[in-house]
């Protein structure tokens, strides 16, 4: 196996390019948009994904762009603590957990691909229209999405579909799947500069299933100045999903802000965080059902094309990075293209399916829902509502499902560089 086409220049596709290049594969990356820009809001990188990026030589870049998360805290709708745990290095992992701007991470990875593989391997303005999965290779056809003009036909040994939740390749193999599945919840996301709260590196989740607020700082530069750039998510249960044409568009805060008007916890003023944001974007919380098969001959799915999941447990980007790492490792060991892609599927399909299904049950955030159901008017003594042992068991179970329990991760070969 000598060549690979990667469809999609997002986080999963770019890490796959770096991983395959290390395995000795010549890579081309095809991205629909004409210019890749630092778009989006904040995301989290869990220690297992940071381990992968560290092994790809990106330690210094991550330290500049990401803020190491110190701890995670769940609170009820009154701001009273339910559960708190150290994260990343603070929790004894060999690798940090980073809170980082998604666009900055994508540009960091894009620069690494261009530096390590060459600028010529990234093709922008190339939208995949169709492909032929042949016995000795894959032929892929691309067009400019804006003009409809055919812009090229390329051949390779394998094709990796990292083209997101609306994947062209996934739709080719599963034409009747339809739209993503709506959870009944809407996310409104923004970024606000503010005074630091708690340790200045704290990730907090407040509320319960039908009404939640998540916040974490993402700027190491502002942190040095004693300020915070807070990435936040406000979430409400809404029966009707907004029209797909409106996804990811700027919206009026009044659509959701009144629901959070009393959420001033003293240590965090949620109404002010929302009010001071320059722009807010709306996303329906969606996923897709786990698939029985990702790999078809010389073509396979990766990241959100394979296993889109609810943004619960900070796992979406991290799992795409783990996919890329597994694929690179297997291809380095298995020269037969079809066998390598099948082995990749065997290693990654079931673990990611388990996360998708666990996230539908609120993953580790279920502790907030349990407390809301048992103590909707709040509590004086948490022990009267839920035990430490029950909280700890939920937290530890999710880490194992998502593949980042500390003992097993730290014991894996490959210490931090």
C-alpha positions in Angstrom: 0.0 0.0 0.0 1.6 3.2 -1.2 -1.1 5.9 -1.6 -4.2 7.2 0.1 -6.9 9.7 -0.6 -8.3 11.4 2.5 -11.7 13.1 1.9 -12.0 16.0 4.4 -9.5 18.5 5.8 -10.9 18.7 9.3 -9.3 17.4 12.5 -9.8 13.7 11.8 -8.6 14.0 8.2 -5.5 16.0 9.0 -4.4 13.8 11.8 -4.9 10.8 9.5 -2.6 12.4 7.0 0.1 12.8 9.6 -0.4 9.3 10.9 -0.4 7.7 7.4 2.7 9.6 6.4 4.5 8.1 9.4 3.4 4.7 8.2 5.1 5.4 4.8 2.0 6.1 2.8 1.8 9.0 0.2 -1.2 11.0 1.1 -3.5 13.6 -0.7 -6.1 15.5 1.4 -9.2 16.8 -0.4 -11.3 19.5 1.3 -14.6 21.0 -0.1 -14.1 24.6 1.0 -11.8 26.8 -1.1 -10.1 28.3 1.9 -9.6 26.5 5.3 -10.2 29.1 8.0 -10.0 29.0 11.8 -13.7 28.6 12.4 -15.7 27.3 15.3 -15.6 27.5 19.0 -13.9 25.6 21.8 -13.3 21.8 22.1 -11.5 19.6 24.5 -8.7 17.2 23.8 -8.6 14.3 26.3 -5.2 12.8 27.4 -5.4 9.8 25.1 -5.7 12.1 22.0 -3.0 14.4 23.4 -0.8 11.3 23.6 -1.3 10.7 19.9 -0.6 14.4 18.9 2.5 14.4 21.2 3.8 11.3 19.3 3.2 13.2 16.1 5.6 15.9 17.3 3.0 18.6 18.1 3.8 19.1 21.8 5.1 22.7 21.4 2.3 23.8 19.2 -0.4 22.4 21.6 1.2 24.1 24.5 1.0 27.5 22.7 -2.6 27.0 21.4 -4.3 25.0 24.2 -5.0 25.7 27.9 -4.4 22.7 30.1 -7.6 21.8 31.9 -7.1 21.6 35.7 -10.4 20.2 36.9 -13.9 19.3 35.9 -16.8 20.2 38.1 -20.5 19.4 37.9 -23.0 21.6 39.7 -26.8 21.8 40.0 -28.9 24.6 38.6 -28.2 26.6 41.7 -24.4 26.3 41.3 -23.9 23.9 44.2 -21.2 21.3 43.6 -22.2 17.7 42.8 -18.8 16.3 41.7 -15.3 17.6 41.1 -12.3 15.8 39.7 -8.8 16.7 38.6 -8.1 16.4 34.9 -5.0 15.9 32.8 -1.7 16.3 34.5 -3.4 17.4 37.7 -5.1 13.9 37.8 -1.8 12.1 37.3 -2.0 11.4 33.6 1.2 11.5 31.6 -0.4 13.9 29.1 -2.5 17.0 29.6 -6.1 17.6 28.8 -6.4 20.7 26.6 -9.2 23.2 26.1 -8.6 24.7 22.7 -10.3 26.7 20.0 -11.3 24.2 17.3 -10.2 26.5 14.5 -6.8 27.0 16.0 -6.3 23.3 16.4 -7.4 22.7 12.7 -4.9 25.4 11.5 -2.1 23.9 13.7 -2.7 20.5 12.1 -3.0 22.0 8.6 0.4 23.7 9.1 1.9 20.5 10.3 0.6 18.6 7.2 2.0 21.2 4.9 5.3 21.3 6.6 5.8 17.5 6.9 4.1 16.3 3.7 4.3 19.4 1.5 1.8 22.1 0.5 0.9 20.3 -2.7 -0.8 17.4 -0.8 -3.8 19.6 0.3 -6.4 20.2 -2.4 -9.0 22.8 -1.4 -12.2 23.5 -3.4 -12.4 19.8 -4.1 -15.7 18.2 -3.2 -16.1 14.5 -3.7 -18.9 13.6 -6.0 -18.4 9.9 -6.7 -15.8 7.1 -6.6 -15.2 3.6 -7.9 -14.0 1.0 -5.5 -11.9 -1.3 -7.7 -10.0 -4.5 -7.1 -6.6 -2.8 -7.3 -7.4 0.8 -6.2 -9.9 3.6 -5.8 -10.8 6.2 -8.3 -12.3 9.5 -6.9 -14.0 12.3 -8.8 -14.1 15.9 -7.5 -15.9 19.1 -8.3 -15.9 22.7 -7.2 -19.0 22.9 -5.0 -19.7 26.5 -5.8 -19.4 26.3 -9.6 -20.2 22.6 -10.2 -17.1 22.4 -12.4 -15.2 19.1 -12.5 -11.8 19.7 -10.9 -10.1 16.4 -11.0 -10.0 12.6 -10.9 -7.5 10.9 -8.6 -6.5 7.3 -8.1 -5.0 5.7 -4.9 -4.7 2.4 -3.1 -7.2 3.4 -0.4 -9.7 6.1 0.3 -10.4 7.4 3.9 -13.7 9.2 4.3 -13.2 11.9 7.0 -16.0 14.1 5.5 -18.1 14.6 8.6 -21.7 13.9 9.7 -23.0 14.5 6.2 -20.4 12.3 4.6 -20.8 11.7 0.9 -19.0 8.3 1.3 -21.3 7.1 4.1 -24.3 8.1 2.1 -23.0 6.1 -0.8 -22.9 2.9 1.3 -26.0 3.8 3.4 -28.2 5.7 0.9 -31.4 5.3 2.9 -30.1 6.5 6.3 -31.6 9.9 6.1 -30.9 12.9 8.3 -29.0 12.8 11.6 -31.0 11.8 14.6 -32.2 14.8 16.7 -31.8 14.5 20.5 -34.6 17.0 21.3 -32.0 19.5 22.5 -30.4 22.7 21.0 -27.0 24.0 21.8 -26.1 27.7 21.6 -22.4 28.3 21.6 -20.3 31.4 22.1 -16.9 32.7 23.3 -16.7 35.5 25.9 -13.7 37.3 27.4 -14.2 37.7 31.2 -12.6 37.6 34.6 -11.3 34.1 35.5 -13.6 31.9 37.6 -12.5 29.2 40.1 -8.9 28.2 39.2 -8.9 29.9 35.8 -8.5 26.5 34.2 -11.8 25.0 35.4 -14.3 23.2 33.2 -17.8 23.4 34.6 -21.1 21.8 33.7 -24.2 23.2 35.4 -27.9 22.1 35.4 -29.5 18.9 34.2 -30.6 17.2 31.0 -33.3 19.7 29.9 -31.3 22.8 30.8 -27.5 22.9 31.0 -24.6 25.4 30.8 -21.0 24.3 30.1 -18.0 26.7 30.3 -14.3 26.4 30.0 -11.4 28.8 29.2 -9.5 28.2 26.0 -6.8 30.9 25.7 -3.3 30.4 27.3 -2.3 34.0 26.2 -5.2 35.6 28.0 -4.6 33.4 31.0 -1.1 34.9 31.3 -2.7 38.3 31.5 -5.0 37.3 34.3 -8.1 37.1 32.0 -10.2 34.3 30.5 -11.5 33.6 27.1 -14.5 31.4 28.1 -16.0 29.0 25.6 -19.5 28.3 26.6 -22.5 26.2 25.6 -26.1 26.8 26.7 -28.5 23.9 26.1 -32.2 23.5 26.3 -34.7 20.8 25.4 -36.7 22.0 22.3 -39.2 19.6 20.8 -38.8 20.9 17.2 -35.4 20.8 15.5 -34.6 24.0 13.6 -34.5 23.9 9.8 -31.2 22.4 8.6 -30.6 25.5 6.5 -30.1 27.5 9.7 -27.5 25.2 11.4 -24.4 26.9 12.6 -25.7 30.4 11.9 -25.5 33.4 14.2 -28.7 33.9 16.2 -30.3 36.3 18.6 -29.4 35.5 22.3 -33.0 36.3 23.3 -34.0 33.0 21.9 -32.5 31.2 24.9 -30.9 33.7 27.4 -34.1 34.4 29.4 -34.0 30.7 30.6 -30.7 31.4 32.3 -31.4 34.8 33.7 -31.2 33.6 37.4 -28.1 31.5 36.9 -25.7 33.8 38.8 -23.7 31.4 41.0 -21.5 34.1 42.6 -18.4 32.5 41.3 -19.8 32.4 37.7 -22.4 34.9 36.3 -24.0 32.9 33.5 -26.3 35.8 32.3 -23.3 38.1 31.9 -21.2 35.5 30.1 -24.0 35.1 27.6 -24.7 38.9 27.3 -21.0 39.7 26.7 -20.5 37.3 23.9 -20.0 39.0 20.5 -21.7 36.2 18.5 -23.8 33.1 19.3 -24.3 30.1 17.1 -27.0 27.5 17.2 -26.6 23.8 16.7 -29.1 21.0 17.1 -27.6 18.2 19.2 -27.6 15.3 16.7 -25.9 12.0 16.1 -26.4 8.9 14.0 -27.0 5.2 14.8 -23.8 3.1 15.0 -23.1 1.3 11.8 -22.6 -2.5 11.3 -19.7 -1.8 8.8 -17.3 1.0 8.0 -14.9 -0.7 5.5 -15.9 -1.7 2.0 -13.0 -3.0 0.0 -10.5 -0.2 -0.2 -12.7 2.5 1.3 -13.4 3.2 5.0 -15.0 5.8 7.2 -13.3 7.8 10.0 -14.3 10.3 12.7 -17.8 11.9 12.4 -18.3 10.1 9.1 -18.1 6.8 11.0 -19.5 7.7 14.4 -21.0 11.1 15.0 -21.9 11.5 18.7 -23.4 13.9 21.1 -20.9 16.4 22.5 -21.0 14.8 25.9 -17.9 13.7 27.7 -15.7 15.9 25.5 -15.1 13.0 23.1 -15.9 13.9 19.4 -12.5 15.2 18.3 -10.6 12.9 20.5 -12.2 9.8 19.0 -11.4 11.0 15.5 -7.8 11.4 16.5 -7.8 7.9 18.0 -9.2 6.5 14.7 -6.4 8.2 12.8 -3.8 6.7 15.2 -5.2 3.2 15.0 -5.3 3.4 11.2 -1.7 4.5 10.9 -0.5 1.8 13.3 -2.3 -1.0 11.5 -1.3 0.2 8.0 2.4 0.3 9.2 2.1 -3.4 10.1 -0.3 -4.7 7.5 0.7 -4.1 3.8 -2.5 -5.6 2.4 -4.9 -2.6 1.9 -8.2 -4.4 2.4 -7.0 -6.4 5.4 -5.6 -3.3 7.0 -8.9 -1.4 6.6 -10.9 -4.3 8.0 -8.5 -4.6 11.0 -9.0 -0.9 11.6 -12.7 -1.3 11.6 -12.5 -4.3 13.9 -10.4 -2.3 16.4 -12.5 0.9 16.4 -16.1 0.2 15.4 -17.4 -1.3 18.6 -15.6 1.0 21.1 -17.0 4.1 19.3 -20.5 2.6 19.0 -20.4 2.1 22.8 -19.6 5.8 23.3 -22.3 6.9 20.9 -24.9 4.9 22.9 -23.5 5.9 26.3 -23.7 9.6 25.3 -27.4 9.2 24.5 -27.8 8.3 28.2 -25.9 11.5 29.1 -22.6 9.7 29.7 -20.8 11.0 32.8 -23.2 14.0 32.9 -26.0 11.7 34.2 -24.9 12.6 37.7 -26.5 16.1 37.1 -29.8 14.5 36.0 -29.8 12.1 39.0 -29.4 15.0 41.4 -32.1 17.0 39.6 -34.6 14.2 39.9 -33.8 13.4 43.5 -33.5 17.1 44.7 -35.2 19.4 42.2 -35.4 22.2 44.8 -31.7 21.9 45.6 -29.9 20.4 48.6 -28.0 21.3 51.8 -26.1 18.1 52.1 -25.1 16.2 48.9 -24.7 12.9 50.8 -28.5 12.9 51.4 -29.0 12.9 47.6 -26.2 10.8 46.2 -23.2 9.0 47.6 -19.6 9.7 46.7 -19.3 6.0 45.7 -22.1 6.3 43.2 -20.6 9.5 41.7 -17.1 8.0 41.5 -18.5 4.8 39.8 -20.2 6.8 37.1 -17.1 8.9 36.4 -14.8 5.9 36.3 -17.1 3.8 34.1 -17.2 6.5 31.4 -13.5 6.9 31.4 -13.2 3.2 30.7 -15.8 3.2 27.9 -14.1 6.2 26.3 -10.6 4.7 26.6 -9.0 7.2 29.0 -8.9 5.6 32.4 -5.7 6.8 33.9 -4.0 3.5 34.8 -4.5 1.8 31.4 -3.6 4.9 29.5 -0.5 5.6 31.5 0.7 2.0 31.2 0.7 2.1 27.4 4.0 2.2 25.6 5.2 5.7 24.7 6.0 8.2 27.4 5.5 11.9 26.7 8.3 13.5 24.7 
